[in-house]
C-alpha cells in the first residue's frame, strides 16, 4: 500500500487521508513508513529515513570506568559511585494488581470491562515509559562522564531463572542497548569482559583470587594483602582494569 505526504500534518495511505502529530522534524530521504497500533488502540506512524551521517562534537574526558550490575544497586562504578535500582514495576505493583482485580471482576464483553482493560494497559505502559526514560537519561549521564565504559558479560537468562521479576524490572539488557546507541552517537565506547572472568573473587589491590565466594558475602578480606574488599566495588575495579588486556567489543 502506497503513501504520500500532503500539506500540513497529513499523509495519504491508500485511499485514506490521515492527520498526524510529529514528535520531531522529518529529515532525510524516507525509506519506510509503518503504522503500529498499541493495545490501547492508539496508532503510531514509524518513519525510517536515510540521511548523511553527521559527526557530533566528540567530548573527550580521558576517563575509563568499570561497572558492576547488581540487584540492590543497579550499577556500582569503579570510582565508587553507586546508582540505585529504580524498580519501576515494584513501585507500581499495587496499582497494577488493583487494576487487574478490577478488570477480572467486570462482565466479559461489557464496556466496563473494556475500560478496565485499557486502565490496566495504561498502568503497564506507564512502567515501561518511566523505565525507558530513566535508561536514556542514565546513558547520557554516563557517556558525558566517561569515554570508555566497561561491563561484565552477563547471563541474563540464567539470572532471570534465579531472580525472576527482579531482573525483568531492572531491564539491564534494554539499558545496555540504549547505552551502546548513545555511546556510538557520542563516539564513546562500551566494552565487555569475558563472562567467566572472576571479577568478584579477585582482589583489586593485589590480584589474589579466592577459590569460592558465596553470593551472600558482600565484603571480604584478602588473605594476601589484608585489604578489605566490598564485593560490588571490587568487581567494578577489576572490570575497569581489564580494559586493554582482556576485553571484546560488541
Backbone bond lengths (Angstrom), bond angles and torsions (degrees), N, CA, C in turn:
res aa  C-N    CA-C-N  psi(-1)  N-CA   C-N-CA  omega(-1)  CA-C   N-CA-C  phi
1 X - - - 1.463 - - 1.525 109.05 -
2 X 1.348 117.16 127.12 1.447 120.87 -177.18 1.514 112.90 -82.56
3 X 1.335 114.95 166.43 1.459 120.68 178.53 1.521 109.23 -142.53
4 X 1.333 115.24 155.84 1.454 120.75 178.00 1.522 109.18 -152.57
5 X 1.343 116.18 127.62 1.459 120.61 178.58 1.527 109.08 -78.29
6 X 1.339 114.88 136.83 1.452 120.95 -178.87 1.532 109.04 -116.28
7 X 1.304 116.49 -178.19 1.460 120.77 -177.71 1.534 110.08 -59.83
8 X 1.345 114.70 150.02 1.465 118.92 -176.79 1.521 110.19 68.62
9 X 1.295 116.51 -164.31 1.461 121.39 177.46 1.529 109.83 -89.16
10 X 1.326 114.34 66.20 1.454 119.41 -179.36 1.522 109.54 -132.28
11 X 1.315 114.88 145.28 1.455 120.98 178.24 1.523 108.59 -136.95
12 X 1.309 116.51 138.68 1.463 122.23 177.58 1.518 108.18 -100.37
13 X 1.327 115.98 118.65 1.462 121.95 177.91 1.520 107.17 -118.55
14 X 1.323 115.49 113.59 1.464 118.59 -172.93 1.515 109.33 68.61
15 X 1.320 115.82 -123.58 1.470 120.70 179.02 1.517 112.90 -103.60
16 X 1.364 116.45 0.66 1.454 121.01 -176.88 1.527 111.74 -104.20
17 X 1.322 116.37 145.46 1.459 122.23 176.70 1.530 108.56 -109.74
18 X 1.330 116.21 129.12 1.462 121.32 -177.76 1.521 109.45 -121.77
19 X 1.326 115.47 146.62 1.457 121.19 173.96 1.516 108.22 -99.78
20 X 1.339 117.47 141.63 1.466 120.42 -177.48 1.524 109.75 -139.51
21 X 1.332 114.22 164.44 1.462 121.38 176.69 1.516 108.43 -112.09
22 X 1.333 116.20 129.48 1.464 120.60 -177.11 1.523 110.38 -90.31
23 X 1.336 115.96 126.59 1.465 120.04 176.38 1.529 110.93 -78.44
24 X 1.326 116.17 -21.84 1.456 121.20 177.07 1.529 109.13 -157.46
25 X 1.318 116.29 164.34 1.458 121.17 -179.93 1.523 109.92 -69.61
26 X 1.331 115.85 137.71 1.468 120.59 178.45 1.524 108.40 -82.96
27 X 1.328 116.40 115.62 1.463 121.74 -177.92 1.520 109.26 -122.81
28 X 1.321 117.13 132.92 1.451 121.19 178.45 1.523 111.49 101.72
29 X 1.320 115.01 -179.10 1.459 122.00 -179.28 1.525 110.03 -83.74
30 X 1.334 116.43 125.48 1.459 120.78 -178.54 1.529 109.32 -73.69
31 X 1.349 115.60 125.84 1.462 121.00 179.89 1.525 111.70 -98.51
32 X 1.332 117.20 -46.60 1.468 120.98 -179.80 1.519 110.12 -141.07
33 X 1.317 115.40 154.47 1.457 122.45 174.86 1.530 107.16 -132.94
34 X 1.337 116.28 124.08 1.464 121.36 -177.45 1.518 109.52 -126.00
35 X 1.319 116.35 134.73 1.457 121.67 175.93 1.525 108.48 -100.87
36 X 1.328 116.55 127.23 1.462 121.38 179.55 1.523 109.98 -121.48
37 X 1.315 115.02 139.62 1.461 121.08 177.95 1.528 109.11 -111.76
38 X 1.334 117.29 129.85 1.463 122.33 179.24 1.527 109.53 -84.19
39 X 1.344 117.53 166.42 1.466 120.04 176.16 1.526 113.74 -58.32
40 X 1.339 116.91 -19.44 1.461 120.67 177.50 1.529 112.07 -84.03
41 X 1.334 116.05 -4.84 1.455 119.84 -178.88 1.516 113.63 89.52
42 X 1.342 117.46 4.36 1.461 121.05 179.37 1.522 109.72 -79.34
43 X 1.331 116.17 142.86 1.461 122.08 -178.78 1.524 110.81 -103.73
44 X 1.321 116.11 135.22 1.456 122.17 177.00 1.518 108.97 -126.22
45 X 1.312 116.15 142.06 1.457 121.89 178.33 1.530 107.99 -107.16
46 X 1.313 116.40 118.37 1.463 122.18 -179.25 1.518 108.40 -104.54
47 X 1.325 116.27 119.43 1.467 122.01 -176.75 1.523 109.31 -114.10
48 X 1.329 115.62 127.49 1.467 121.77 176.08 1.520 107.43 -105.09
49 X 1.332 116.36 125.28 1.462 120.69 -178.28 1.516 110.64 -119.25
50 X 1.305 115.52 160.10 1.459 122.36 176.50 1.523 107.72 -120.09
51 X 1.324 115.38 125.01 1.452 118.73 178.42 1.513 109.51 -146.35
52 X 1.301 115.84 162.33 1.454 120.97 179.97 1.516 109.27 -64.48
53 X 1.321 114.71 137.57 1.462 119.38 -178.34 1.521 110.33 -65.83
54 X 1.313 114.31 136.18 1.461 120.25 179.55 1.518 108.58 -111.18
55 X 1.312 116.04 116.98 1.460 119.94 -179.30 1.519 109.89 -73.98
56 X 1.316 115.29 122.51 1.453 119.34 177.10 1.523 109.67 -81.75
57 X 1.304 114.66 158.64 1.463 118.98 178.06 1.522 109.48 -64.68
58 X 1.314 117.05 125.96 1.456 121.53 -178.02 1.518 109.66 -83.54
59 X 1.314 115.84 115.16 1.457 120.96 178.84 1.526 108.25 -94.62
60 X 1.308 117.55 104.76 1.459 122.04 -176.30 1.523 110.74 -93.69
61 X 1.314 114.91 122.75 1.466 119.99 178.26 1.521 111.42 -103.12
62 X 1.355 116.22 -21.90 1.454 120.14 -177.83 1.515 112.78 74.48
63 X 1.332 117.32 11.24 1.464 120.83 -176.05 1.527 111.77 -105.71
64 X 1.327 114.52 140.03 1.462 122.48 176.15 1.525 107.53 -121.25
65 X 1.320 116.93 137.21 1.467 120.08 -178.44 1.519 110.69 -137.10
66 X 1.331 114.76 147.32 1.456 121.31 173.72 1.522 109.03 -107.52
67 X 1.329 116.60 148.59 1.463 121.06 -176.97 1.526 110.33 -132.03
68 X 1.323 115.01 136.21 1.452 120.76 175.61 1.525 108.80 -113.71
69 X 1.323 116.10 127.90 1.459 122.18 -179.28 1.524 109.98 -85.49
70 X 1.346 116.65 138.46 1.457 120.09 179.82 1.515 111.81 -145.10
71 X 1.328 115.64 172.01 1.457 121.24 -179.60 1.525 111.63 -85.88
72 X 1.336 116.99 -42.40 1.464 120.21 -179.67 1.529 110.67 -78.71
73 X 1.316 116.26 -43.26 1.462 122.36 174.30 1.513 107.61 -112.78
74 X 1.325 116.45 122.61 1.456 120.64 -177.20 1.525 110.70 -55.04
75 X 1.344 116.00 -49.86 1.458 121.50 177.68 1.521 110.24 -138.80
76 X 1.325 114.97 139.45 1.462 121.13 170.25 1.514 106.84 -115.34
77 X 1.334 116.52 122.31 1.457 121.46 -176.55 1.527 110.23 -92.08
78 X 1.321 116.52 151.27 1.459 121.37 -179.30 1.526 112.42 -65.09
79 X 1.340 117.94 -16.81 1.470 119.78 177.37 1.531 111.59 -89.50
80 X 1.338 116.98 5.78 1.456 121.53 177.74 1.516 115.13 97.28
81 X 1.329 117.48 -6.80 1.464 121.01 179.71 1.524 110.59 -69.40
82 X 1.332 116.79 135.47 1.460 122.26 178.61 1.526 109.14 -114.55
83 X 1.314 115.93 131.57 1.468 121.64 179.54 1.519 108.06 -115.69
84 X 1.320 116.66 118.05 1.460 121.78 -175.31 1.521 112.21 -66.02
85 X 1.328 114.77 152.66 1.459 121.20 173.89 1.526 108.75 -77.73
86 X 1.321 118.69 120.15 1.466 120.43 -175.99 1.527 113.19 -68.58
87 X 1.356 117.60 -40.51 1.469 122.60 178.18 1.531 111.95 48.90
88 X 1.314 115.57 59.28 1.459 121.00 -177.79 1.525 112.35 -64.32
89 X 1.332 117.15 -37.23 1.463 119.84 179.31 1.527 110.65 -64.69
90 X 1.324 116.54 -42.41 1.462 120.83 179.66 1.526 110.76 -61.30
91 X 1.338 116.33 -39.21 1.462 120.60 -180.00 1.529 111.92 -64.54
92 X 1.336 116.38 -32.05 1.469 120.61 -175.71 1.525 113.31 -104.10
93 X 1.331 117.17 6.90 1.460 120.51 -172.10 1.523 112.82 -62.06
94 X 1.318 117.47 -41.62 1.469 120.01 -179.77 1.523 111.39 -63.13
95 X 1.343 116.73 -42.41 1.471 120.67 179.14 1.524 110.74 -65.33
96 X 1.345 116.96 -37.61 1.466 121.00 179.24 1.526 110.69 -67.84
97 X 1.327 116.67 -41.77 1.469 120.51 178.99 1.531 110.68 -63.45
98 X 1.329 115.47 -40.99 1.462 120.06 179.12 1.530 110.77 -63.44
99 X 1.347 116.43 -43.32 1.466 121.11 179.27 1.522 110.75 -66.70
100 X 1.330 116.58 -35.79 1.462 120.80 179.16 1.525 111.38 -67.69
101 X 1.333 116.83 -41.98 1.469 120.58 178.01 1.528 110.70 -63.96
102 X 1.334 115.84 -41.09 1.462 120.25 179.28 1.531 110.69 -62.10
103 X 1.328 116.05 -40.75 1.468 120.69 179.82 1.526 111.65 -65.32
104 X 1.331 116.48 -42.67 1.467 120.39 -176.68 1.527 112.40 -67.83
105 X 1.341 117.05 -23.10 1.475 120.43 -177.83 1.534 112.82 -84.02
106 X 1.333 115.88 -16.37 1.467 119.24 -176.66 1.533 110.85 -77.98
107 X 1.315 115.26 150.35 1.463 122.30 -179.24 1.521 110.31 -66.99
108 X 1.339 115.82 129.41 1.458 120.41 -179.41 1.529 110.54 -60.71
109 X 1.348 114.83 134.29 1.454 120.58 179.66 1.513 114.43 87.21
110 X 1.330 117.77 -6.38 1.463 120.95 -178.20 1.522 111.51 -85.04
111 X 1.331 115.99 160.77 1.469 121.03 176.68 1.522 111.11 -66.03
112 X 1.336 115.71 -34.42 1.463 119.55 178.87 1.530 111.18 -63.31
113 X 1.328 116.48 -38.64 1.467 119.76 179.18 1.531 110.61 -67.00
114 X 1.339 116.58 -38.47 1.467 119.91 179.21 1.528 110.50 -66.05
115 X 1.337 116.84 -40.35 1.469 119.95 177.10 1.527 110.53 -64.27
116 X 1.330 116.51 -39.84 1.466 120.74 178.81 1.529 110.77 -66.36
117 X 1.343 115.98 -37.04 1.473 119.87 177.85 1.527 110.82 -63.41
118 X 1.319 116.26 -44.97 1.462 120.13 179.80 1.529 111.39 -64.58
119 X 1.315 116.51 -36.43 1.464 120.32 177.31 1.525 110.55 -63.81
120 X 1.348 116.85 -40.55 1.462 121.38 178.15 1.524 110.97 -65.58
121 X 1.333 116.75 -41.93 1.463 120.83 178.84 1.524 110.35 -62.92
122 X 1.331 116.90 -39.53 1.476 120.40 179.30 1.525 111.10 -61.99
123 X 1.324 116.69 -37.98 1.469 120.17 178.66 1.519 110.46 -61.31
124 X 1.341 116.26 -45.12 1.468 120.20 179.92 1.534 111.04 -68.26
125 X 1.325 116.91 -39.77 1.467 119.85 179.07 1.521 111.31 -64.31
126 X 1.325 116.68 -36.20 1.464 120.86 178.68 1.535 110.49 -62.33
127 X 1.335 116.57 -40.91 1.467 120.61 177.61 1.525 110.41 -62.62
128 X 1.341 116.58 -47.41 1.465 121.19 -179.86 1.526 111.87 -61.25
129 X 1.323 116.42 -42.33 1.466 120.38 -178.27 1.524 111.61 -67.21
130 X 1.334 116.85 -41.74 1.473 119.71 179.57 1.526 110.71 -68.11
131 X 1.321 116.46 -37.62 1.466 120.22 179.07 1.520 110.69 -65.45
132 X 1.340 116.13 -44.10 1.468 120.29 -179.64 1.527 111.21 -66.92
133 X 1.323 116.83 -40.71 1.467 120.94 178.41 1.523 110.57 -62.18
134 X 1.331 116.54 -42.66 1.465 120.21 178.22 1.511 112.09 -63.41
135 X 1.342 116.91 -38.14 1.464 121.06 -179.78 1.524 111.15 -66.16
136 X 1.333 117.38 -41.64 1.468 120.56 178.93 1.525 111.20 -64.71
137 X 1.322 116.41 -43.19 1.466 119.64 -179.49 1.525 110.98 -64.44
138 X 1.344 117.00 -42.61 1.463 120.43 -179.96 1.529 110.50 -66.41
139 X 1.326 117.35 -39.35 1.467 121.08 179.47 1.530 110.71 -60.54
140 X 1.326 117.17 -41.53 1.465 120.35 178.55 1.529 111.28 -68.62
141 X 1.331 117.33 -38.76 1.466 120.36 178.56 1.526 111.35 -61.39
142 X 1.327 116.59 -45.15 1.465 120.71 -176.37 1.523 111.76 -70.85
143 X 1.335 117.41 -39.90 1.463 119.53 -179.47 1.522 112.06 -74.19
144 X 1.331 117.83 -21.90 1.469 120.53 173.06 1.533 110.78 -73.33
145 X 1.313 115.92 -28.13 1.467 121.20 -174.36 1.531 113.08 -92.30
146 X 1.356 116.68 -31.52 1.465 120.19 -174.59 1.526 111.44 -129.11
147 X 1.341 115.34 150.23 1.464 121.23 176.07 1.521 111.65 -89.90
148 X 1.321 116.89 -36.26 1.466 122.11 179.63 1.526 108.23 -126.09
149 X 1.330 115.87 128.19 1.462 121.65 -178.77 1.527 108.35 -119.48
150 X 1.322 116.29 119.05 1.461 122.14 -173.55 1.535 110.65 -106.21
151 X 1.325 115.24 132.88 1.459 121.39 179.78 1.519 110.45 -131.66
152 X 1.315 115.11 157.49 1.449 121.41 174.10 1.529 108.52 -86.81
153 X 1.336 116.77 139.79 1.457 120.36 175.95 1.526 108.72 -72.01
154 X 1.331 116.76 121.91 1.460 121.29 -174.23 1.524 111.89 -107.65
155 X 1.319 114.92 147.23 1.461 121.48 172.46 1.526 107.24 -91.10
156 X 1.322 116.13 83.95 1.460 120.44 -173.72 1.528 112.51 -66.02
157 X 1.331 117.17 -33.07 1.467 119.82 178.29 1.527 111.00 -66.04
158 X 1.337 115.69 -40.43 1.463 119.74 176.79 1.515 111.61 -65.51
159 X 1.333 116.52 -41.37 1.464 120.81 177.56 1.518 110.79 -64.90
160 X 1.340 116.30 -35.23 1.460 120.83 177.52 1.527 111.17 -61.61
161 X 1.340 115.50 -40.67 1.466 119.46 178.86 1.522 111.75 -66.40
162 X 1.334 116.58 -33.65 1.468 120.51 -178.07 1.526 112.40 -78.36
163 X 1.334 116.10 -45.14 1.467 119.74 -171.39 1.530 114.16 -116.48
164 X 1.316 117.52 -1.61 1.461 121.72 171.27 1.512 115.50 53.08
165 X 1.337 115.46 -119.06 1.458 121.88 -171.54 1.523 112.89 -61.30
166 X 1.324 118.33 -29.11 1.463 120.30 -179.95 1.528 110.91 -60.19
167 X 1.339 116.64 -42.88 1.462 120.59 -179.53 1.521 110.53 -69.12
168 X 1.341 116.38 -41.03 1.464 119.90 178.14 1.521 111.00 -61.14
169 X 1.333 116.19 -39.57 1.457 121.00 -177.97 1.532 110.85 -66.53
170 X 1.335 117.14 -38.46 1.464 120.41 -178.85 1.527 111.96 -73.57
171 X 1.348 116.91 -29.42 1.474 122.25 176.53 1.527 111.45 48.97
172 X 1.326 116.57 51.90 1.453 120.85 -177.06 1.525 111.64 -64.49
173 X 1.343 116.75 -36.56 1.459 120.01 178.83 1.520 112.04 -62.31
174 X 1.327 116.52 -42.70 1.467 120.98 178.33 1.527 110.21 -64.15
175 X 1.332 116.87 -40.10 1.464 120.32 178.98 1.525 110.81 -61.84
176 X 1.340 117.79 -41.87 1.460 120.52 -179.02 1.528 111.44 -65.42
177 X 1.323 117.32 -36.80 1.462 120.39 177.17 1.531 110.78 -62.21
178 X 1.330 115.90 -43.71 1.463 120.47 178.53 1.526 110.01 -66.03
179 X 1.329 116.81 -42.78 1.466 121.25 -179.69 1.527 110.87 -61.28
180 X 1.332 117.59 -42.46 1.462 121.03 179.55 1.527 110.64 -62.30
181 X 1.338 117.11 -40.71 1.464 120.99 -179.03 1.523 110.04 -65.57
182 X 1.341 116.97 -45.94 1.471 121.08 -179.67 1.525 110.48 -64.83
183 X 1.341 116.61 -41.77 1.464 120.54 179.96 1.528 111.29 -62.48
184 X 1.322 116.48 -40.05 1.470 120.41 179.50 1.522 110.55 -63.67
185 X 1.336 116.86 -41.79 1.462 120.67 179.35 1.528 111.52 -64.24
186 X 1.321 116.77 -32.45 1.468 121.00 -177.14 1.526 112.57 -97.24
187 X 1.338 116.18 7.18 1.460 121.34 -179.46 1.536 111.91 61.59
188 X 1.301 115.43 35.34 1.461 121.17 173.86 1.532 107.68 -102.85
189 X 1.322 117.32 175.60 1.460 120.10 -174.45 1.529 110.94 -131.47
190 X 1.321 115.44 133.56 1.456 122.53 173.78 1.523 107.14 -111.54
191 X 1.329 117.27 121.76 1.468 121.28 -177.68 1.525 109.73 -123.39
192 X 1.334 114.82 157.63 1.464 120.96 -177.19 1.518 109.87 -129.36
193 X 1.334 116.53 133.83 1.458 119.92 176.20 1.524 108.62 -89.79
194 X 1.321 115.51 169.15 1.462 121.17 -177.63 1.530 111.33 -60.58
195 X 1.334 115.40 141.59 1.467 121.66 -177.08 1.528 112.54 -59.83
196 X 1.335 117.01 -31.04 1.469 120.85 -173.63 1.527 112.67 -96.39
197 X 1.319 118.28 5.73 1.467 119.58 176.58 1.528 109.35 -66.40
198 X 1.344 118.74 127.49 1.480 121.64 -175.73 1.530 112.77 -77.37
199 X 1.310 116.91 67.20 1.468 120.50 -174.52 1.523 112.68 -65.10
200 X 1.338 117.34 -35.12 1.466 120.20 -178.41 1.530 111.73 -80.08
201 X 1.338 116.77 -29.93 1.477 121.04 -174.78 1.524 113.07 -90.88
202 X 1.339 117.41 -5.56 1.463 120.82 -178.70 1.527 110.12 -98.11
203 X 1.313 117.08 131.14 1.464 121.13 177.48 1.526 108.88 -71.89
204 X 1.306 116.94 120.85 1.466 120.94 -177.90 1.520 112.17 -71.73
205 X 1.332 116.85 -11.31 1.466 121.23 -178.56 1.528 111.98 -89.38
206 X 1.354 116.90 -44.15 1.467 119.26 -175.34 1.533 113.48 -123.82
207 X 1.340 118.34 -12.59 1.454 120.55 178.26 1.517 115.02 91.68
208 X 1.325 117.48 1.68 1.472 120.31 178.35 1.536 109.65 -65.35
209 X 1.350 116.64 137.88 1.457 121.30 -176.92 1.526 110.33 -112.92
210 X 1.330 116.51 127.09 1.463 121.48 176.19 1.521 110.23 -74.19
211 X 1.330 115.47 150.58 1.460 119.68 176.94 1.527 110.43 -69.84
212 X 1.321 116.06 -40.04 1.471 119.80 177.99 1.529 109.26 -152.11
213 X 1.336 115.07 155.50 1.458 121.01 -179.95 1.523 107.57 -147.59
214 X 1.320 116.29 111.26 1.455 121.17 -177.83 1.531 110.75 -66.91
215 X 1.317 116.09 147.47 1.467 120.78 -178.67 1.522 112.71 -62.35
216 X 1.331 116.61 -25.21 1.466 120.21 -177.94 1.529 112.43 -76.06
217 X 1.332 117.64 -16.71 1.468 121.77 -178.48 1.523 109.41 -84.12
218 X 1.323 116.32 113.97 1.461 121.32 -176.48 1.538 112.50 -97.64
219 X 1.320 117.08 -11.74 1.467 121.04 179.99 1.525 108.83 -149.63
220 X 1.316 117.47 139.51 1.466 119.53 179.60 1.535 110.68 -146.03
221 X 1.334 114.47 153.14 1.464 121.01 -179.20 1.527 109.27 -102.41
222 X 1.322 116.10 130.94 1.461 121.40 -179.90 1.526 110.33 -74.46
223 X 1.315 117.15 128.15 1.462 121.58 -179.61 1.527 111.94 -75.42
224 X 1.329 116.57 -15.34 1.457 120.07 -177.90 1.529 112.52 -87.42
225 X 1.354 116.10 -48.54 1.469 119.26 -176.65 1.522 112.91 -114.14
226 X 1.343 116.52 -2.12 1.465 123.31 176.38 1.530 113.82 69.05
227 X 1.333 117.45 13.79 1.468 119.80 178.36 1.529 109.79 -80.29
228 X 1.335 115.96 150.43 1.461 121.65 178.42 1.524 108.47 -98.46
229 X 1.323 115.65 126.55 1.462 120.96 -175.67 1.526 111.43 -115.71
230 X 1.333 116.02 121.13 1.458 119.98 169.20 1.516 107.82 -73.42
231 X 1.303 118.54 131.82 1.459 122.10 -170.81 1.538 113.12 -53.03
232 X 1.325 117.52 -53.46 1.469 121.22 -173.91 1.524 112.51 -71.27
233 X 1.340 116.78 -46.19 1.464 119.33 -179.30 1.523 110.78 -66.32
234 X 1.335 116.98 -36.45 1.457 120.85 177.52 1.528 110.43 -63.09
235 X 1.341 116.05 -43.10 1.468 120.41 178.51 1.520 110.83 -62.93
236 X 1.334 116.85 -41.96 1.465 120.87 -179.95 1.535 110.97 -62.53
237 X 1.319 116.84 -40.01 1.464 120.54 178.74 1.529 110.80 -64.94
238 X 1.326 116.77 -40.03 1.462 120.14 178.72 1.521 111.71 -67.89
239 X 1.322 116.23 -38.71 1.470 120.28 177.08 1.525 109.80 -62.89
240 X 1.321 116.05 -40.50 1.469 121.15 177.24 1.527 110.96 -63.46
241 X 1.321 118.23 -40.94 1.467 121.63 -175.84 1.524 112.49 -71.02
242 X 1.352 117.39 -16.44 1.463 120.87 179.74 1.523 112.39 -76.49
243 X 1.322 117.33 -13.50 1.464 119.99 -179.25 1.536 109.87 -59.41
244 X 1.326 116.07 125.61 1.463 121.32 179.00 1.514 112.95 89.05
245 X 1.356 116.92 -7.63 1.467 120.03 -178.58 1.518 110.68 -115.56
246 X 1.346 115.90 -52.59 1.465 120.08 -174.61 1.517 109.07 -143.67
247 X 1.312 115.53 81.71 1.463 118.25 -178.19 1.512 109.70 -146.78
248 X 1.305 115.71 162.24 1.461 120.81 170.98 1.510 108.15 -140.88
249 X 1.314 115.57 152.86 1.459 121.11 -176.32 1.504 109.19 -105.77
250 X 1.312 115.82 130.23 1.470 119.68 176.96 1.507 109.27 -78.16
